[in-house]
Amino acid sequence: MKVNANTCKPSRKGENMNELMGSKQLAKYLGVSMRTLDTLDKKGELPSGFRVGHLRRWRLEDVENWVNMRLEKCPVATQH
């Protein structure tokens, strides 16, 4: 499922593939605080982004791929 970075609502497949998100949008998308986002960034644990002046930007597609890769590595709890 694709998610619009500005509204965190699903978008249609193929739309917004090159859409950029800033730090606040990324924190909201990941469900973390700005402080946690900054810590993850300093540890190098976020997807690669780039700077526009002093601002950080991430491509939505890169963030989605990064999240999916991390989810694949998570063990899934089994129900009994």
Biopython code that builds the backbone (N, CA, C, O; Angstrom):
import numpy as np
from Bio.PDB.StructureBuilder import StructureBuilder

atoms = [
    (1, "MET", "N", (0.836, -1.168, 0.000)),
    (1, "MET", "CA", (0.000, 0.000, 0.000)),
    (1, "MET", "C", (0.886, 1.236, 0.000)),
    (1, "MET", "O", (1.849, 1.323, 0.762)),
    (2, "LYS", "N", (0.562, 2.164, -0.836)),
    (2, "LYS", "CA", (1.269, 3.433, -0.896)),
    (2, "LYS", "C", (0.618, 4.408, 0.070)),
    (2, "LYS", "O", (-0.599, 4.395, 0.252)),
    (3, "VAL", "N", (1.434, 5.252, 0.690)),
    (3, "VAL", "CA", (0.928, 6.228, 1.642)),
    (3, "VAL", "C", (1.404, 7.603, 1.231)),
    (3, "VAL", "O", (2.584, 7.791, 0.937)),
    (4, "ASN", "N", (0.495, 8.571, 1.207)),
    (4, "ASN", "CA", (0.851, 9.945, 0.900)),
    (4, "ASN", "C", (1.623, 10.505, 2.081)),
    (4, "ASN", "O", (1.123, 10.496, 3.206)),
    (5, "ALA", "N", (2.850, 10.997, 1.841)),
    (5, "ALA", "CA", (3.725, 11.459, 2.912)),
    (5, "ALA", "C", (3.177, 12.671, 3.645)),
    (5, "ALA", "O", (3.459, 12.849, 4.830)),
    (6, "ASN", "N", (2.406, 13.499, 2.975)),
    (6, "ASN", "CA", (1.892, 14.702, 3.621)),
    (6, "ASN", "C", (0.694, 14.428, 4.509)),
    (6, "ASN", "O", (0.523, 15.076, 5.541)),
    (7, "THR", "N", (-0.129, 13.484, 4.123)),
    (7, "THR", "CA", (-1.350, 13.227, 4.875)),
    (7, "THR", "C", (-1.334, 11.890, 5.593)),
    (7, "THR", "O", (-2.207, 11.626, 6.420)),
    (8, "CYS", "N", (-0.356, 11.037, 5.293)),
    (8, "CYS", "CA", (-0.275, 9.679, 5.833)),
    (8, "CYS", "C", (-1.522, 8.876, 5.486)),
    (8, "CYS", "O", (-1.920, 7.980, 6.230)),
    (9, "LYS", "N", (-2.135, 9.203, 4.351)),
    (9, "LYS", "CA", (-3.288, 8.462, 3.859)),
    (9, "LYS", "C", (-2.865, 7.669, 2.637)),
    (9, "LYS", "O", (-1.966, 8.093, 1.909)),
    (10, "PRO", "N", (-3.495, 6.525, 2.396)),
    (10, "PRO", "CA", (-3.153, 5.738, 1.213)),
    (10, "PRO", "C", (-3.329, 6.537, -0.067)),
    (10, "PRO", "O", (-4.256, 7.338, -0.187)),
    (11, "SER", "N", (-2.449, 6.319, -1.009)),
    (11, "SER", "CA", (-2.573, 6.944, -2.320)),
    (11, "SER", "C", (-2.645, 5.843, -3.368)),
    (11, "SER", "O", (-2.419, 4.671, -3.065)),
    (12, "ARG", "N", (-2.955, 6.215, -4.578)),
    (12, "ARG", "CA", (-3.064, 5.223, -5.641)),
    (12, "ARG", "C", (-1.692, 4.743, -6.071)),
    (12, "ARG", "O", (-0.713, 5.488, -6.037)),
    (13, "LYS", "N", (-1.641, 3.483, -6.476)),
    (13, "LYS", "CA", (-0.388, 2.894, -6.929)),
    (13, "LYS", "C", (0.207, 3.708, -8.063)),
    (13, "LYS", "O", (-0.487, 4.085, -9.008)),
    (14, "GLY", "N", (1.512, 3.977, -7.954)),
    (14, "GLY", "CA", (2.206, 4.700, -9.001)),
    (14, "GLY", "C", (2.227, 6.200, -8.813)),
    (14, "GLY", "O", (3.027, 6.889, -9.446)),
    (15, "GLU", "N", (1.362, 6.726, -7.952)),
    (15, "GLU", "CA", (1.351, 8.159, -7.690)),
    (15, "GLU", "C", (2.436, 8.506, -6.680)),
    (15, "GLU", "O", (2.802, 7.687, -5.837)),
    (16, "ASN", "N", (2.945, 9.731, -6.777)),
    (16, "ASN", "CA", (3.851, 10.272, -5.768)),
    (16, "ASN", "C", (5.135, 9.476, -5.580)),
    (16, "ASN", "O", (5.734, 9.529, -4.507)),
    (17, "MET", "N", (5.565, 8.749, -6.586)),
    (17, "MET", "CA", (6.767, 7.929, -6.439)),
    (17, "MET", "C", (8.010, 8.775, -6.177)),
    (17, "MET", "O", (8.950, 8.313, -5.530)),
    (18, "ASN", "N", (8.020, 9.998, -6.672)),
    (18, "ASN", "CA", (9.165, 10.865, -6.441)),
    (18, "ASN", "C", (8.850, 11.938, -5.408)),
    (18, "ASN", "O", (9.593, 12.910, -5.273)),
    (19, "GLU", "N", (7.758, 11.768, -4.685)),
    (19, "GLU", "CA", (7.372, 12.738, -3.673)),
    (19, "GLU", "C", (8.423, 12.759, -2.568)),
    (19, "GLU", "O", (8.948, 11.722, -2.163)),
    (20, "LEU", "N", (8.714, 13.962, -2.094)),
    (20, "LEU", "CA", (9.698, 14.128, -1.032)),
    (20, "LEU", "C", (9.002, 14.376, 0.291)),
    (20, "LEU", "O", (7.924, 14.969, 0.339)),
    (21, "MET", "N", (9.624, 13.921, 1.356)),
    (21, "MET", "CA", (9.117, 14.202, 2.688)),
    (21, "MET", "C", (10.233, 14.795, 3.530)),
    (21, "MET", "O", (11.401, 14.433, 3.387)),
    (22, "GLY", "N", (9.856, 15.704, 4.402)),
    (22, "GLY", "CA", (10.798, 16.310, 5.324)),
    (22, "GLY", "C", (10.828, 15.541, 6.633)),
    (22, "GLY", "O", (10.188, 14.500, 6.775)),
    (23, "SER", "N", (11.575, 16.067, 7.579)),
    (23, "SER", "CA", (11.739, 15.396, 8.870)),
    (23, "SER", "C", (10.410, 15.205, 9.605)),
    (23, "SER", "O", (10.150, 14.127, 10.140)),
    (24, "LYS", "N", (9.576, 16.233, 9.636)),
    (24, "LYS", "CA", (8.296, 16.117, 10.352)),
    (24, "LYS", "C", (7.398, 15.071, 9.714)),
    (24, "LYS", "O", (6.764, 14.279, 10.411)),
    (25, "GLN", "N", (7.344, 15.069, 8.379)),
    (25, "GLN", "CA", (6.519, 14.074, 7.695)),
    (25, "GLN", "C", (7.057, 12.663, 7.915)),
    (25, "GLN", "O", (6.288, 11.721, 8.104)),
    (26, "LEU", "N", (8.389, 12.522, 7.888)),
    (26, "LEU", "CA", (8.984, 11.197, 8.099)),
    (26, "LEU", "C", (8.706, 10.714, 9.516)),
    (26, "LEU", "O", (8.364, 9.548, 9.714)),
    (27, "ALA", "N", (8.846, 11.589, 10.498)),
    (27, "ALA", "CA", (8.563, 11.202, 11.881)),
    (27, "ALA", "C", (7.104, 10.764, 12.019)),
    (27, "ALA", "O", (6.814, 9.760, 12.670)),
    (28, "LYS", "N", (6.193, 11.512, 11.411)),
    (28, "LYS", "CA", (4.773, 11.157, 11.473)),
    (28, "LYS", "C", (4.519, 9.826, 10.775)),
    (28, "LYS", "O", (3.798, 8.975, 11.295)),
    (29, "TYR", "N", (5.105, 9.650, 9.612)),
    (29, "TYR", "CA", (4.950, 8.415, 8.836)),
    (29, "TYR", "C", (5.427, 7.204, 9.643)),
    (29, "TYR", "O", (4.788, 6.152, 9.628)),
    (30, "LEU", "N", (6.558, 7.362, 10.349)),
    (30, "LEU", "CA", (7.124, 6.259, 11.127)),
    (30, "LEU", "C", (6.502, 6.135, 12.511)),
    (30, "LEU", "O", (6.692, 5.127, 13.191)),
    (31, "GLY", "N", (5.755, 7.164, 12.931)),
    (31, "GLY", "CA", (5.129, 7.132, 14.249)),
    (31, "GLY", "C", (6.124, 7.335, 15.378)),
    (31, "GLY", "O", (5.992, 6.734, 16.444)),
    (32, "VAL", "N", (7.123, 8.185, 15.145)),
    (32, "VAL", "CA", (8.132, 8.469, 16.163)),
    (32, "VAL", "C", (8.216, 9.976, 16.379)),
    (32, "VAL", "O", (7.728, 10.764, 15.568)),
    (33, "SER", "N", (8.844, 10.359, 17.485)),
    (33, "SER", "CA", (9.029, 11.782, 17.767)),
    (33, "SER", "C", (10.178, 12.331, 16.929)),
    (33, "SER", "O", (10.969, 11.576, 16.364)),
    (34, "MET", "N", (10.255, 13.643, 16.860)),
    (34, "MET", "CA", (11.359, 14.290, 16.144)),
    (34, "MET", "C", (12.685, 13.948, 16.825)),
    (34, "MET", "O", (13.706, 13.790, 16.156)),
    (35, "ARG", "N", (12.667, 13.837, 18.131)),
    (35, "ARG", "CA", (13.891, 13.489, 18.870)),
    (35, "ARG", "C", (14.367, 12.090, 18.489)),
    (35, "ARG", "O", (15.556, 11.873, 18.257)),
    (36, "THR", "N", (13.435, 11.147, 18.427)),
    (36, "THR", "CA", (13.793, 9.781, 18.022)),
    (36, "THR", "C", (14.292, 9.762, 16.588)),
    (36, "THR", "O", (15.254, 9.060, 16.276)),
    (37, "LEU", "N", (13.652, 10.520, 15.717)),
    (37, "LEU", "CA", (14.086, 10.595, 14.321)),
    (37, "LEU", "C", (15.516, 11.128, 14.245)),
    (37, "LEU", "O", (16.335, 10.603, 13.491)),
    (38, "ASP", "N", (15.815, 12.163, 15.021)),
    (38, "ASP", "CA", (17.158, 12.735, 15.044)),
    (38, "ASP", "C", (18.179, 11.707, 15.540)),
    (38, "ASP", "O", (19.278, 11.609, 14.994)),
    (39, "THR", "N", (17.817, 10.948, 16.567)),
    (39, "THR", "CA", (18.707, 9.903, 17.091)),
    (39, "THR", "C", (18.961, 8.831, 16.037)),
    (39, "THR", "O", (20.103, 8.422, 15.829)),
    (40, "LEU", "N", (17.898, 8.375, 15.372)),
    (40, "LEU", "CA", (18.048, 7.369, 14.318)),
    (40, "LEU", "C", (18.924, 7.901, 13.188)),
    (40, "LEU", "O", (19.747, 7.170, 12.637)),
    (41, "ASP", "N", (18.747, 9.169, 12.847)),
    (41, "ASP", "CA", (19.535, 9.795, 11.790)),
    (41, "ASP", "C", (21.009, 9.824, 12.169)),
    (41, "ASP", "O", (21.868, 9.480, 11.357)),
    (42, "LYS", "N", (21.303, 10.234, 13.396)),
    (42, "LYS", "CA", (22.693, 10.307, 13.852)),
    (42, "LYS", "C", (23.355, 8.935, 13.902)),
    (42, "LYS", "O", (24.564, 8.820, 13.698)),
    (43, "LYS", "N", (22.559, 7.881, 14.177)),
    (43, "LYS", "CA", (23.078, 6.514, 14.210)),
    (43, "LYS", "C", (23.197, 5.904, 12.811)),
    (43, "LYS", "O", (23.743, 4.813, 12.648)),
    (44, "GLY", "N", (22.681, 6.616, 11.802)),
    (44, "GLY", "CA", (22.705, 6.089, 10.440)),
    (44, "GLY", "C", (21.686, 4.993, 10.209)),
    (44, "GLY", "O", (21.873, 4.147, 9.335)),
    (45, "GLU", "N", (20.611, 4.996, 10.979)),
    (45, "GLU", "CA", (19.600, 3.942, 10.896)),
    (45, "GLU", "C", (18.390, 4.308, 10.051)),
    (45, "GLU", "O", (17.415, 3.558, 10.008)),
    (46, "LEU", "N", (18.441, 5.450, 9.382)),
    (46, "LEU", "CA", (17.346, 5.859, 8.499)),
    (46, "LEU", "C", (17.725, 5.585, 7.047)),
    (46, "LEU", "O", (18.905, 5.430, 6.732)),
    (47, "PRO", "N", (16.734, 5.525, 6.165)),
    (47, "PRO", "CA", (17.073, 5.388, 4.743)),
    (47, "PRO", "C", (17.867, 6.608, 4.296)),
    (47, "PRO", "O", (17.775, 7.682, 4.890)),
    (48, "SER", "N", (18.640, 6.421, 3.250)),
    (48, "SER", "CA", (19.445, 7.543, 2.776)),
    (48, "SER", "C", (18.534, 8.652, 2.271)),
    (48, "SER", "O", (17.546, 8.406, 1.579)),
    (49, "GLY", "N", (18.883, 9.842, 2.624)),
    (49, "GLY", "CA", (18.163, 11.026, 2.186)),
    (49, "GLY", "C", (19.180, 12.003, 1.615)),
    (49, "GLY", "O", (20.307, 11.628, 1.293)),
    (50, "PHE", "N", (18.781, 13.222, 1.497)),
    (50, "PHE", "CA", (19.718, 14.234, 1.010)),
    (50, "PHE", "C", (19.338, 15.568, 1.625)),
    (50, "PHE", "O", (18.270, 15.715, 2.219)),
    (51, "ARG", "N", (20.217, 16.523, 1.478)),
    (51, "ARG", "CA", (19.993, 17.848, 2.045)),
    (51, "ARG", "C", (19.646, 18.850, 0.947)),
    (51, "ARG", "O", (20.207, 18.832, -0.149)),
    (52, "VAL", "N", (18.713, 19.712, 1.282)),
    (52, "VAL", "CA", (18.386, 20.866, 0.454)),
    (52, "VAL", "C", (18.663, 22.048, 1.383)),
    (52, "VAL", "O", (17.832, 22.398, 2.221)),
    (53, "GLY", "N", (19.827, 22.651, 1.226)),
    (53, "GLY", "CA", (20.259, 23.653, 2.192)),
    (53, "GLY", "C", (20.509, 22.966, 3.515)),
    (53, "GLY", "O", (21.305, 22.030, 3.588)),
    (54, "HIS", "N", (19.844, 23.415, 4.557)),
    (54, "HIS", "CA", (20.002, 22.784, 5.867)),
    (54, "HIS", "C", (18.895, 21.768, 6.157)),
    (54, "HIS", "O", (18.887, 21.153, 7.223)),
    (55, "LEU", "N", (17.969, 21.588, 5.227)),
    (55, "LEU", "CA", (16.835, 20.689, 5.422)),
    (55, "LEU", "C", (17.122, 19.299, 4.878)),
    (55, "LEU", "O", (17.743, 19.162, 3.824)),
    (56, "ARG", "N", (16.674, 18.261, 5.588)),
    (56, "ARG", "CA", (16.784, 16.887, 5.115)),
    (56, "ARG", "C", (15.528, 16.528, 4.347)),
    (56, "ARG", "O", (14.429, 16.951, 4.706)),
    (57, "ARG", "N", (15.689, 15.755, 3.301)),
    (57, "ARG", "CA", (14.564, 15.273, 2.500)),
    (57, "ARG", "C", (14.778, 13.799, 2.180)),
    (57, "ARG", "O", (15.906, 13.344, 1.993)),
    (58, "TRP", "N", (13.660, 13.056, 2.121)),
    (58, "TRP", "CA", (13.678, 11.649, 1.761)),
    (58, "TRP", "C", (12.642, 11.417, 0.681)),
    (58, "TRP", "O", (11.575, 12.030, 0.698)),
    (59, "ARG", "N", (12.947, 10.537, -0.258)),
    (59, "ARG", "CA", (11.964, 10.144, -1.262)),
    (59, "ARG", "C", (11.017, 9.134, -0.633)),
    (59, "ARG", "O", (11.459, 8.202, 0.040)),
    (60, "LEU", "N", (9.725, 9.312, -0.847)),
    (60, "LEU", "CA", (8.726, 8.413, -0.298)),
    (60, "LEU", "C", (9.011, 6.967, -0.696)),
    (60, "LEU", "O", (8.909, 6.060, 0.130)),
    (61, "GLU", "N", (9.363, 6.758, -1.944)),
    (61, "GLU", "CA", (9.645, 5.399, -2.418)),
    (61, "GLU", "C", (10.789, 4.771, -1.631)),
    (61, "GLU", "O", (10.714, 3.595, -1.276)),
    (62, "ASP", "N", (11.845, 5.532, -1.351)),
    (62, "ASP", "CA", (12.982, 5.013, -0.574)),
    (62, "ASP", "C", (12.568, 4.650, 0.847)),
    (62, "ASP", "O", (12.997, 3.631, 1.389)),
    (63, "VAL", "N", (11.729, 5.498, 1.445)),
    (63, "VAL", "CA", (11.258, 5.241, 2.809)),
    (63, "VAL", "C", (10.397, 3.981, 2.832)),
    (63, "VAL", "O", (10.553, 3.139, 3.716)),
    (64, "GLU", "N", (9.493, 3.851, 1.869)),
    (64, "GLU", "CA", (8.641, 2.654, 1.817)),
    (64, "GLU", "C", (9.477, 1.392, 1.647)),
    (64, "GLU", "O", (9.217, 0.384, 2.304)),
    (65, "ASN", "N", (10.476, 1.436, 0.771)),
    (65, "ASN", "CA", (11.352, 0.274, 0.573)),
    (65, "ASN", "C", (12.114, -0.055, 1.841)),
    (65, "ASN", "O", (12.264, -1.228, 2.181)),
    (66, "TRP", "N", (12.598, 0.959, 2.548)),
    (66, "TRP", "CA", (13.334, 0.774, 3.790)),
    (66, "TRP", "C", (12.443, 0.130, 4.852)),
    (66, "TRP", "O", (12.864, -0.799, 5.540)),
    (67, "VAL", "N", (11.214, 0.625, 4.981)),
    (67, "VAL", "CA", (10.269, 0.058, 5.944)),
    (67, "VAL", "C", (9.979, -1.395, 5.599)),
    (67, "VAL", "O", (9.986, -2.252, 6.482)),
    (68, "ASN", "N", (9.725, -1.682, 4.330)),
    (68, "ASN", "CA", (9.427, -3.060, 3.913)),
    (68, "ASN", "C", (10.596, -3.998, 4.184)),
    (68, "ASN", "O", (10.384, -5.133, 4.613)),
    (69, "MET", "N", (11.820, -3.551, 3.945)),
    (69, "MET", "CA", (12.994, -4.383, 4.232)),
    (69, "MET", "C", (13.104, -4.674, 5.723)),
    (69, "MET", "O", (13.432, -5.794, 6.117)),
    (70, "ARG", "N", (12.833, -3.678, 6.547)),
    (70, "ARG", "CA", (12.896, -3.880, 7.997)),
    (70, "ARG", "C", (11.790, -4.825, 8.462)),
    (70, "ARG", "O", (12.004, -5.641, 9.358)),
    (71, "LEU", "N", (10.606, -4.716, 7.853)),
    (71, "LEU", "CA", (9.511, -5.608, 8.219)),
    (71, "LEU", "C", (9.822, -7.055, 7.852)),
    (71, "LEU", "O", (9.448, -7.976, 8.579)),
    (72, "GLU", "N", (10.504, -7.257, 6.730)),
    (72, "GLU", "CA", (10.866, -8.608, 6.299)),
    (72, "GLU", "C", (11.837, -9.255, 7.282)),
    (72, "GLU", "O", (11.844, -10.477, 7.428)),
    (73, "LYS", "N", (12.654, -8.451, 7.954)),
    (73, "LYS", "CA", (13.630, -8.970, 8.906)),
    (73, "LYS", "C", (13.024, -9.258, 10.263)),
    (73, "LYS", "O", (13.618, -9.976, 11.067)),
    (74, "CYS", "N", (11.831, -8.701, 10.534)),
    (74, "CYS", "CA", (11.167, -8.894, 11.834)),
    (74, "CYS", "C", (10.546, -10.275, 11.885)),
    (74, "CYS", "O", (9.858, -10.693, 10.954)),
    (75, "PRO", "N", (10.792, -10.982, 12.979)),
    (75, "PRO", "CA", (10.093, -12.259, 13.128)),
    (75, "PRO", "C", (8.611, -12.009, 13.401)),
    (75, "PRO", "O", (8.243, -11.111, 14.158)),
    (76, "VAL", "N", (7.795, -12.806, 12.782)),
    (76, "VAL", "CA", (6.350, -12.680, 12.947)),
    (76, "VAL", "C", (5.923, -13.575, 14.103)),
    (76, "VAL", "O", (6.272, -14.754, 14.141)),
    (77, "ALA", "N", (5.172, -13.019, 15.042)),
    (77, "ALA", "CA", (4.680, -13.814, 16.168)),
    (77, "ALA", "C", (3.635, -14.785, 15.675)),
    (77, "ALA", "O", (2.765, -14.427, 14.880)),
    (78, "THR", "N", (3.719, -15.999, 16.141)),
    (78, "THR", "CA", (2.729, -17.004, 15.752)),
    (78, "THR", "C", (1.683, -17.120, 16.836)),
    (78, "THR", "O", (1.981, -16.985, 18.023)),
    (79, "GLN", "N", (0.456, -17.370, 16.419)),
    (79, "GLN", "CA", (-0.629, -17.536, 17.377)),
    (79, "GLN", "C", (-0.882, -19.009, 17.568)),
    (79, "GLN", "O", (-0.781, -19.796, 16.626)),
    (80, "HIS", "N", (-1.212, -19.381, 18.786)),
    (80, "HIS", "CA", (-1.505, -20.783, 19.093)),
    (80, "HIS", "C", (-2.959, -20.960, 19.341)),
    (80, "HIS", "O", (-3.408, -22.073, 19.617)),
]
sb = StructureBuilder()
sb.init_structure("model")
sb.init_model(0)
sb.init_chain("A")
sb.init_seg("    ")
for serial, (resi, resn, name, xyz) in enumerate(atoms, 1):
    if name == "N":
        sb.init_residue(resn, " ", resi, " ")
    sb.init_atom(name, np.array(xyz, "f"), 0.0, 1.0, " ", f" {name:<3s}", serial, name[0])
structure = sb.get_structure()
